[in-house]
Amino acid sequence: MEDLVQIAQRVVKKTSEILSFPISVSDDKGYIIGCTNRSRIGMHHQPSIEVIKKNAAIVFEPEMVRHMENVLPGIAVPLVFDEKTIGVLGIIGQPNEVKPYAKLVKRYVEMTWQESFRSEIEDLKAKTHENFLQFLLFEQHIDWKRLQHYCNILGIDCSINRICIVIDLQVNMLFGNRLLTRDIRQKLLDCVGEVFLIDAVQDICSYFKAEQIIVVKAIDNNNMYSDFIDKYESRAKDLLRLFSSYQIEDAAIAVGDLKPTIMDIGDSYRQALRLFEVGEKAAMSPKVYSYRNWELLTSLVPHCIDKEIHEKLMECLKPLFLHEDFEVLVRDFIHYCQNNLNISKAARELFIHRNTLIYRLKKIESITSLNLDTFEHCMVLFLTLRSLTCNIPSQLNENLNYS
């Protein structure tokens, strides 16, 4: 009842903005749930019952209502929603003045009512989806029965393979200096639905944590998955272009791995977040990330070195990290690796003589006992250096308890 009153009052407010006559809206029990004069809300309006029974308009002349309680002159017409009479609209005033407006206002109120009702339903659906995502992505031990209950409510088949796409708007829902409007938020969701071919029943496409849009997409079979992965990058780029038309210029999109059931989708979500982290550090553009991207995978590999092995490598390379020429030596070594161990090409890129580069590489060898003529030794040093994501001396101190 409370929600219905709020909808009815919004309808009355919208209608009053274009109509000079006071109006009221009664429910199917005859109680006034919306009125220009808010003090009448909650009162019983017996004539509304007659209008509903007859399913036809009734005119109330001043003489008719003189001795009637809580009845004002005007016209009352039935309101129809989904082919069912759900209430009564009353337009208050001299009947000969308000009658010409009855049909037009009735239609406007019905349309506004439907718009408000659908909006309420969409809000409820969005909230349900967000709660479901919260459950899927952050519940440490998912209860199967509770999961099935959620899926039954939403009509979702929980046994289908699914993949998680995360779209980070990176705007904190700000649009210029103001919050994104409801209309813009919905249009952004529509763009996602159009690009990723969202199924209204089996897929979930919802805002999450305000600045993120999460897509949990059903993938029925291997062919569908191959098709999705093949087209993912181009579709994601298309989505970024669509977003730019709404002045969302810095969005990022990542996709995790395919999971056998919706129960495991949290893992796919966390994989996507990991890609954001690595993609940002690699300064990739456009910000479209997946595990099929070799640049991203190359950036990820150094961070997957076993902790014990990493500590041993740090110990072995400690003299290099503490050398006074560390920064120059590492810079030149990285260029050497990035030019496929070609000294001449690396020297040209560094704008130094090749003998200078050879001298610096030999100095690294003498400090570390590595042989930089071999790919394997270069790879170990390169991956170790890439695994350090902050200032190296401080990283070294932390790992080796050096002071």
Disulfide bonds with the S-S distance in Angstrom:
none
